[in-house]
Amino acid sequence: MAASPATVGSRPNRAVLLAVTCLGQFMVLLDNTIVGAALPDMQHRLHTELTGLQWIVDAYVLLVAMLLLSGGVFADRFGRKRVYLTGVAVFTAASLVCALAPSVSWLITGRVLQGIGAAALAPASLALLAAAYPLPQERIKAIGLWAGLSGIGLAAGPVAGGVLTQAFGWPAIFLVNLPFGVGLLLVGLRHLDESRNPNAPAIDIPGTALSVLTVGVLTYGLIEGGARGWTSPEILGCFAAAVILLAAFIAVEARRAAPMVSLPLFRQRLFTVSNTAMVVVGFALMGSSFFFSQFFVYVQGSSILRAGLQTLPLSLAMVIVSPYAGRLAARYGFRIVVTTGLALAGLGLMALGTVHADTGYGNVWWRLAVAGTGFALAMSPLTGASIQAVSPQEGGLASGVSSTTRQIGAVFGVAVLGAIVRARQSSGATFEAGLNSAFLAAGIVTLATAVFTGLWLAKPKLAEGSAAPQRSTAPDAVTTLNDAHAGSR
């Protein structure tokens, strides 16, 4: 079998490479869900309010969102093994910083560093696999295994978080990353071979800096607005600065030869609609997940361990349904599967908005499962739709944009739904009433997006004389990245 043109050096042991990349992605995905189970204990031991909890989650998600595209470019340009192991090292060291954090500010700093490590680790792990499996059919199988095995981290997070927090306290959820990280570094240094893409574009430093500043300033305004007042000069200044920075980002990207995000991609309706919907998926899924453990602990009086187990139906539904979402989309089309998924997710979230302190768990778990099933049906086909809208040469960028938009939505979800809860409490409502309002708001936004995709998520229409042969009609490119995102979210 011929080696990939981008591969430098001998082919690595594929079994070892698959294990190393799967475990690295598992560690990243585990951190997405394990923290939620520990939030009540963090609030108690660190003496923080809802705003502090929001920053503990969003500091990580924000950095992943804004550096994910750059992480992929760095891996192709400077070496996939080098960037992957650097990401593992940063993530592992940051986990230790988090575990030893004596205050909320130190913990948030550690979460920022974790986000930087994850943004390098995740795209580099997939790039290592793609370089080692140059044949499309082999690559599909390898990435399917990578997505499925690493995706177990999503389901394991709530349970592991509940067990570790109940037994040892919240620092244990970060200490668990240390043996994984050290093992990955030792095995990776010895057994991984280096590969890179000699034609990788230059790093878009202005675009990266402006994008980080734009989302960071906007997120700060959304999270702090409830505490400082929405009309305070500081918050209004944040929103004004975000608008100016966004305009500067668009202007800079439009003039660069190798921009971080190719703005002409958004002229393709399928690409724009699918990524708009992906923002809402991140918004509703992460924003609502932020409150699940808090609902079970503070409203229904569950222990932290039990709360972790009670949130499991959503994660399990996603892990079980996700592998089938891509196949259903290939058979029935993106529009039907995505719209059905978003409708189910919206209905599940609205149903969660009607639960109360005395609602039995037998009348709660199925609402979580319905929401999880809906999100699973929507995410993978949305990624596939984004990729199908562009040329095969732009498939990696399209996949990166899809992941980034979901992460940006997650940042805003935690911020906006948290602001809704805080605003309801400020007006005299209980925490339970605030949570109901947040779940209902997430459900309404998701249902509205289902209508949006039902009307607009159509196949790309190419004008006569356009470069039709370059469009991604080949199933290998679509299915490969589709399967990757199916099992990993």
C-alpha positions as CSV (number, residue, x, y, z in Angstrom):
1,M,0.0,0.0,0.0
2,A,1.4,3.4,-1.0
3,A,2.1,5.8,1.8
4,S,0.2,9.1,1.9
5,P,2.1,11.9,0.2
6,A,1.9,13.9,3.4
7,T,3.5,11.2,5.5
8,V,7.1,11.6,6.6
9,G,9.0,8.6,7.9
10,S,7.9,5.0,8.3
11,R,4.2,4.0,8.9
12,P,3.5,3.7,12.6
13,N,2.1,0.6,14.2
14,R,-1.6,1.0,13.3
15,A,-3.0,-0.7,16.4
16,V,-0.9,1.4,18.7
17,L,-1.7,4.6,16.8
18,L,-5.4,3.8,17.0
19,A,-5.2,3.1,20.7
20,V,-3.2,6.3,21.4
21,T,-5.5,8.6,19.3
22,C,-8.7,7.0,20.7
23,L,-7.5,7.4,24.3
24,G,-6.5,11.0,23.7
25,Q,-9.9,11.9,22.3
26,F,-11.6,9.9,25.1
27,M,-9.9,12.1,27.6
28,V,-11.0,15.3,25.9
29,L,-14.7,14.1,25.6
30,L,-14.7,12.8,29.2
31,D,-13.8,16.3,30.4
32,N,-16.9,17.7,28.5
33,T,-19.3,15.7,30.7
34,I,-17.4,14.8,33.9
35,V,-17.3,18.4,35.1
36,G,-21.1,18.8,35.1
37,A,-21.5,16.1,37.8
38,A,-19.0,18.0,40.1
39,L,-20.5,21.5,39.8
40,P,-22.6,21.3,43.0
41,D,-19.5,20.2,45.0
42,M,-17.4,22.9,43.4
43,Q,-20.0,25.5,44.3
44,H,-20.0,24.3,48.0
45,R,-16.3,23.9,48.5
46,L,-15.1,26.9,46.5
47,H,-17.9,29.2,47.8
48,T,-18.8,30.5,44.3
49,E,-22.0,31.6,42.7
50,L,-23.6,30.6,39.4
51,T,-21.4,33.0,37.6
52,G,-18.3,31.2,38.8
53,L,-19.7,27.8,37.7
54,Q,-20.4,29.3,34.3
55,W,-16.8,30.4,33.9
56,I,-15.5,27.0,35.0
57,V,-17.4,25.4,32.1
58,D,-17.1,28.2,29.5
59,A,-13.3,28.9,30.0
60,Y,-12.7,25.4,28.6
61,V,-15.3,25.4,25.9
62,L,-14.4,28.9,24.8
63,L,-10.7,28.1,24.2
64,V,-11.6,24.9,22.4
65,A,-14.0,26.7,20.2
66,M,-11.6,29.4,19.1
67,L,-8.5,27.4,18.7
68,L,-9.8,24.2,17.1
69,L,-9.3,25.3,13.5
70,S,-5.9,26.6,14.3
71,G,-5.0,23.3,16.0
72,G,-5.7,21.4,12.8
73,V,-3.6,23.8,10.8
74,F,-0.7,23.6,13.3
75,A,-0.8,19.8,13.2
76,D,-0.6,19.8,9.4
77,R,2.1,22.4,9.2
78,F,4.4,21.6,12.2
79,G,3.9,17.9,12.5
80,R,0.9,15.9,13.7
81,K,2.8,13.8,16.3
82,R,4.4,17.0,17.7
83,V,1.2,18.9,18.1
84,Y,-0.7,15.9,19.4
85,L,1.8,15.2,22.1
86,T,2.2,18.9,23.0
87,G,-1.6,19.0,23.4
88,V,-1.5,15.9,25.6
89,A,1.2,17.4,27.7
90,V,-0.6,20.8,28.1
91,F,-3.9,19.1,28.9
92,T,-2.3,16.8,31.5
93,A,-0.4,19.6,33.2
94,A,-3.5,21.8,33.2
95,S,-5.5,19.0,34.8
96,L,-3.0,19.0,37.7
97,V,-3.4,22.8,38.0
98,C,-7.2,22.4,38.1
99,A,-6.9,19.6,40.8
100,L,-4.7,21.7,43.0
101,A,-6.6,25.0,42.5
102,P,-7.2,26.7,45.8
103,S,-9.8,29.2,44.4
104,V,-12.2,29.7,41.5
105,S,-9.8,32.0,39.7
106,W,-7.0,29.3,39.7
107,L,-9.5,26.7,38.6
108,I,-10.6,28.9,35.7
109,T,-7.0,29.4,34.7
110,G,-6.5,25.7,34.7
111,R,-9.6,25.2,32.5
112,V,-8.2,27.8,30.0
113,L,-5.0,25.8,29.7
114,Q,-7.0,22.5,29.4
115,G,-8.9,24.1,26.5
116,I,-5.7,25.1,24.7
117,G,-4.4,21.5,25.1
118,A,-7.7,20.0,23.9
119,A,-7.7,22.3,20.8
120,A,-4.3,20.9,19.8
121,L,-4.9,17.3,20.8
122,A,-8.3,16.6,19.2
123,P,-7.7,17.7,15.6
124,A,-4.1,16.3,15.6
125,S,-5.4,12.8,16.7
126,L,-7.8,12.7,13.7
127,A,-5.0,14.0,11.4
128,L,-2.7,11.2,12.6
129,L,-5.3,8.6,11.8
130,A,-6.1,10.1,8.4
131,A,-2.4,10.1,7.4
132,A,-1.9,6.5,8.5
133,Y,-4.9,5.2,6.5
134,P,-4.7,6.7,3.0
135,L,-7.3,4.4,1.4
136,P,-10.9,5.8,1.9
137,Q,-12.5,2.5,3.0
138,E,-9.7,1.8,5.6
139,R,-10.0,5.3,6.8
140,I,-13.7,5.1,7.3
141,K,-13.3,2.0,9.5
142,A,-10.4,3.5,11.5
143,I,-12.2,6.8,12.1
144,G,-15.4,4.9,12.9
145,L,-13.5,3.1,15.7
146,W,-11.8,6.3,16.8
147,A,-15.2,8.0,17.1
148,G,-17.0,5.1,18.7
149,L,-14.4,4.2,21.3
150,S,-13.5,7.8,22.2
151,G,-17.2,8.7,22.3
152,I,-17.6,6.4,25.3
153,G,-16.1,9.3,27.3
154,L,-19.4,11.2,26.8
155,A,-21.4,8.5,28.5
156,A,-18.8,7.7,31.1
157,G,-18.5,11.3,32.2
158,P,-21.6,11.8,34.4
159,V,-21.1,8.4,36.2
160,A,-17.4,8.8,36.7
161,G,-17.8,12.4,37.9
162,G,-20.5,11.3,40.4
163,V,-18.4,8.4,41.7
164,L,-15.2,10.4,42.0
165,T,-16.7,13.5,43.5
166,Q,-18.8,11.6,46.0
167,A,-15.7,9.6,47.1
168,F,-12.9,12.1,46.9
169,G,-14.3,15.5,46.1
170,W,-14.2,17.5,42.9
171,P,-10.4,17.6,42.4
172,A,-10.5,13.9,41.6
173,I,-12.2,14.5,38.3
174,F,-9.1,16.2,37.1
175,L,-6.6,13.9,38.7
176,V,-8.0,11.0,36.8
177,N,-6.5,12.6,33.6
178,L,-2.9,12.3,34.9
179,P,-2.4,8.5,34.4
180,F,-4.0,8.8,30.9
181,G,-1.8,11.7,29.9
182,V,1.4,10.3,31.2
183,G,0.7,6.9,29.5
184,L,-0.1,8.6,26.2
185,L,3.1,10.7,26.3
186,L,5.3,7.6,27.0
187,V,3.7,5.4,24.3
188,G,3.4,8.2,21.8
189,L,7.0,9.4,22.0
190,R,8.1,5.8,21.4
191,H,5.7,4.5,18.9
192,L,4.2,7.3,16.8
193,D,5.9,8.5,13.6
194,E,5.8,12.1,12.5
195,S,3.8,13.3,9.5
196,R,2.9,16.7,8.1
197,N,1.4,18.4,5.1
198,P,4.1,20.4,3.2
199,N,1.3,22.4,1.5
200,A,-0.4,23.4,4.7
201,P,-1.4,27.1,4.8
202,A,0.3,29.7,7.0
203,I,-1.2,30.4,10.4
204,D,-3.8,33.2,10.3
205,I,-2.6,35.0,13.4
206,P,-4.8,38.2,13.0
207,G,-7.9,36.1,12.3
208,T,-7.2,33.8,15.3
209,A,-6.6,36.8,17.6
210,L,-9.7,38.7,16.5
211,S,-11.9,35.6,16.7
212,V,-10.7,34.8,20.3
213,L,-11.3,38.4,21.3
214,T,-14.7,38.7,19.7
215,V,-16.1,35.5,21.4
216,G,-14.3,36.2,24.6
217,V,-15.7,39.8,25.0
218,L,-19.2,38.7,24.0
219,T,-19.1,35.7,26.4
220,Y,-17.9,37.9,29.3
221,G,-20.8,40.3,28.7
222,L,-23.4,37.5,28.6
223,I,-22.1,35.8,31.8
224,E,-21.5,39.0,33.8
225,G,-24.5,40.9,32.5
226,G,-26.9,39.3,35.1
227,A,-24.6,40.1,38.0
228,R,-23.5,43.6,36.9
229,G,-26.6,44.7,35.2
230,W,-27.4,44.6,31.5
231,T,-27.4,48.3,31.1
232,S,-24.2,48.9,33.1
233,P,-21.4,50.7,31.1
234,E,-19.1,47.8,31.4
235,I,-21.6,45.3,29.9
236,L,-22.8,47.7,27.1
237,G,-19.1,48.3,26.3
238,C,-18.5,44.6,26.0
239,F,-21.3,44.2,23.5
240,A,-20.2,47.2,21.5
241,A,-16.6,46.0,21.5
242,A,-17.8,42.5,20.3
243,V,-19.6,44.1,17.3
244,I,-16.5,46.1,16.4
245,L,-14.2,43.1,16.7
246,L,-16.6,41.0,14.6
247,A,-16.6,43.6,11.9
248,A,-12.8,43.7,12.0
249,F,-12.6,39.9,11.8
250,I,-14.7,39.8,8.7
251,A,-12.7,42.6,7.1
252,V,-9.4,40.9,7.8
253,E,-10.5,37.5,6.7
254,A,-12.0,38.9,3.5
255,R,-8.5,40.3,2.5
256,R,-6.2,37.4,3.5
257,A,-5.0,34.9,1.0
258,A,-5.2,32.0,3.5
259,P,-7.8,33.0,6.0
260,M,-8.7,31.0,9.1
261,V,-12.3,30.8,7.8
262,S,-13.0,31.1,4.1
263,L,-15.9,33.6,4.0
264,P,-17.0,32.6,0.5
265,L,-18.0,29.2,1.9
266,F,-21.0,30.8,3.5
267,R,-22.4,31.8,0.1
268,Q,-23.3,28.1,-0.2
269,R,-26.8,27.8,1.4
270,L,-26.3,24.2,2.6
271,F,-23.1,25.1,4.4
272,T,-24.6,28.2,6.1
273,V,-27.8,26.6,7.1
274,S,-26.1,23.5,8.6
275,N,-23.6,25.5,10.6
276,T,-26.3,27.9,11.8
277,A,-28.2,24.9,13.1
278,M,-25.1,23.5,14.6
279,V,-24.7,26.7,16.7
280,V,-28.2,26.0,18.1
281,V,-27.3,22.3,18.8
282,G,-24.3,23.4,20.9
283,F,-26.4,26.2,22.5
284,A,-29.2,23.9,23.6
285,L,-27.2,20.8,24.4
286,M,-24.4,22.3,26.5
287,G,-26.5,25.1,27.9
288,S,-29.1,22.6,29.3
289,S,-26.5,20.0,30.3
290,F,-24.9,22.6,32.5
291,F,-28.0,22.5,34.8
292,F,-28.9,18.8,34.8
293,S,-26.8,17.8,37.9
294,Q,-27.8,21.1,39.6
295,F,-31.5,20.2,39.1
296,F,-31.2,16.8,40.6
297,V,-29.0,18.0,43.5
298,Y,-30.6,21.3,44.4
299,V,-34.2,20.8,43.3
300,Q,-34.8,17.1,43.9
301,G,-32.3,16.6,46.7
302,S,-30.3,13.8,45.1
303,S,-26.7,13.0,46.1
304,I,-23.9,13.9,43.7
305,L,-23.4,10.3,42.7
306,R,-27.1,9.7,42.2
307,A,-27.4,12.9,40.1
308,G,-24.6,11.6,37.8
309,L,-26.4,8.4,37.3
310,Q,-29.7,10.2,36.7
311,T,-28.3,12.3,33.8
312,L,-27.0,9.1,32.1
313,P,-30.1,8.6,29.8
314,L,-29.2,11.6,27.6
315,S,-25.5,10.5,27.1
316,L,-26.5,6.9,26.5
317,A,-29.1,7.8,24.0
318,M,-26.5,9.9,22.1
319,V,-23.9,7.1,22.1
320,I,-26.5,4.5,21.0
321,V,-28.2,6.5,18.3
322,S,-25.3,8.5,16.9
323,P,-23.8,5.6,14.8
324,Y,-27.1,5.3,12.9
325,A,-27.6,9.0,12.2
326,G,-25.2,9.1,9.3
327,R,-26.8,6.0,7.7
328,L,-30.3,7.5,8.1
329,A,-29.2,10.7,6.5
330,A,-27.7,8.9,3.6
331,R,-30.9,7.0,3.1
332,Y,-33.5,9.7,3.7
333,G,-31.6,12.9,3.2
334,F,-30.2,15.5,5.6
335,R,-33.3,17.6,5.8
336,I,-35.6,14.9,7.2
337,V,-33.2,13.4,9.7
338,V,-31.9,16.8,11.0
339,T,-35.4,18.3,11.3
340,T,-36.7,15.2,13.1
341,G,-33.7,15.3,15.4
342,L,-34.1,18.9,16.3
343,A,-37.9,18.5,16.8
344,L,-37.3,15.6,19.2
345,A,-34.6,17.5,21.1
346,G,-36.8,20.6,21.4
347,L,-39.7,18.6,22.6
348,G,-37.5,16.8,25.1
349,L,-36.1,20.0,26.5
350,M,-39.6,21.6,26.7
351,A,-40.8,18.5,28.6
352,L,-37.9,19.0,31.0
353,G,-39.1,22.5,31.5
354,T,-42.2,21.2,33.2
355,V,-40.6,18.9,35.8
356,H,-40.6,19.9,39.5
357,A,-39.2,18.9,42.8
358,D,-41.8,16.2,43.4
359,T,-41.7,14.8,39.8
360,G,-40.7,11.1,40.0
361,Y,-37.6,10.0,38.2
362,G,-39.7,7.5,36.2
363,N,-41.3,10.6,34.6
364,V,-38.0,12.4,34.0
365,W,-35.5,9.9,32.5
366,W,-37.5,9.5,29.2
367,R,-37.4,13.3,28.7
368,L,-33.6,13.2,28.9
369,A,-33.5,10.2,26.5
370,V,-35.8,11.9,24.0
371,A,-33.6,15.0,24.0
372,G,-30.4,12.9,23.6
373,T,-31.9,10.9,20.8
374,G,-32.8,14.2,19.0
375,F,-29.4,15.7,19.4
376,A,-27.7,12.5,18.2
377,L,-29.9,12.5,15.0
378,A,-29.1,16.1,14.3
379,M,-25.3,16.5,14.9
380,S,-23.7,13.9,12.6
381,P,-25.9,14.8,9.5
382,L,-25.3,18.5,10.1
383,T,-21.6,17.8,9.9
384,G,-22.2,15.7,6.7
385,A,-24.3,18.5,5.2
386,S,-21.6,21.0,5.9
387,I,-19.0,18.8,4.2
388,Q,-21.2,18.0,1.2
389,A,-21.6,21.7,0.5
390,V,-17.9,22.3,-0.3
391,S,-15.3,20.8,-2.6
392,P,-13.4,17.7,-1.4
393,Q,-10.3,19.8,-0.9
394,E,-12.2,21.9,1.7
395,G,-13.7,18.9,3.6
396,G,-11.3,19.2,6.5
397,L,-12.0,22.9,6.9
398,A,-15.7,22.3,6.7
399,S,-15.5,19.7,9.4
400,G,-13.5,22.1,11.5
401,V,-16.0,24.9,11.0
402,S,-18.8,22.6,12.0
403,S,-17.0,21.6,15.3
404,T,-16.2,25.2,16.0
405,T,-19.7,26.5,15.5
406,R,-21.0,23.8,17.9
407,Q,-18.5,24.9,20.5
408,I,-19.3,28.5,20.0
409,G,-23.0,27.6,20.5
410,A,-22.0,25.8,23.7
411,V,-20.3,28.9,25.1
412,F,-23.4,31.0,24.4
413,G,-25.7,28.3,25.7
414,V,-24.1,28.2,29.2
415,A,-24.0,32.1,29.2
416,V,-27.5,32.8,28.0
417,L,-29.4,30.1,29.9
418,G,-27.4,31.0,33.0
419,A,-28.5,34.6,32.5
420,I,-32.1,33.5,32.2
421,V,-31.9,31.6,35.5
422,R,-30.2,34.5,37.2
423,A,-32.7,37.0,35.9
424,R,-35.7,34.9,37.1
425,Q,-34.1,34.6,40.6
426,S,-33.4,38.4,40.7
427,S,-37.2,38.9,40.1
428,G,-38.0,36.7,43.1
429,A,-38.5,33.3,41.4
430,T,-37.1,30.1,42.9
431,F,-34.1,28.3,41.4
432,E,-36.5,25.6,40.2
433,A,-38.6,28.2,38.3
434,G,-35.4,29.6,36.8
435,L,-34.4,26.2,35.5
436,N,-37.8,25.6,34.0
437,S,-37.6,28.9,32.1
438,A,-34.1,28.0,30.9
439,F,-35.1,24.5,29.6
440,L,-38.2,25.9,28.0
441,A,-36.2,28.6,26.3
442,A,-33.7,26.1,25.0
443,G,-36.6,23.9,23.7
444,I,-38.3,26.8,21.9
445,V,-35.1,27.8,20.2
446,T,-34.4,24.2,19.1
447,L,-37.9,23.8,17.8
448,A,-37.7,27.0,15.8
449,T,-34.4,25.8,14.3
450,A,-36.2,22.5,13.3
451,V,-38.6,24.7,11.3
452,F,-35.7,26.6,9.8
453,T,-33.9,23.4,8.7
454,G,-37.1,21.9,7.4
455,L,-37.5,24.9,5.1
456,W,-33.9,25.6,4.1
457,L,-31.6,22.6,4.6
458,A,-31.6,21.5,0.9
459,K,-28.9,20.0,-1.4
460,P,-26.5,22.5,-2.9
461,K,-27.6,23.9,-6.2
462,L,-24.7,24.6,-8.6
463,A,-24.9,27.2,-11.2
464,E,-24.3,26.1,-14.8
465,G,-20.6,26.3,-15.6
466,S,-19.6,26.1,-12.0
467,A,-16.9,23.6,-10.9
468,A,-19.3,20.8,-10.4
469,P,-16.7,18.1,-10.5
470,Q,-15.1,19.6,-7.4
471,R,-18.2,19.3,-5.3
472,S,-18.2,16.6,-2.7
473,T,-20.5,14.0,-4.2
474,A,-18.1,11.1,-3.3
475,P,-19.5,9.2,-0.4
476,D,-16.1,8.5,1.1
477,A,-15.3,12.0,2.2
478,V,-18.8,12.7,3.5
479,T,-19.1,9.3,5.3
480,T,-15.7,9.4,6.8
481,L,-16.1,12.7,8.6
482,N,-19.8,12.0,9.2
483,D,-19.0,8.7,11.0
484,A,-16.2,10.5,13.0
485,H,-18.6,13.1,14.4
486,A,-21.4,10.6,14.8
487,G,-19.7,8.5,17.5
488,S,-17.7,11.3,19.1
489,R,-20.5,13.6,20.2
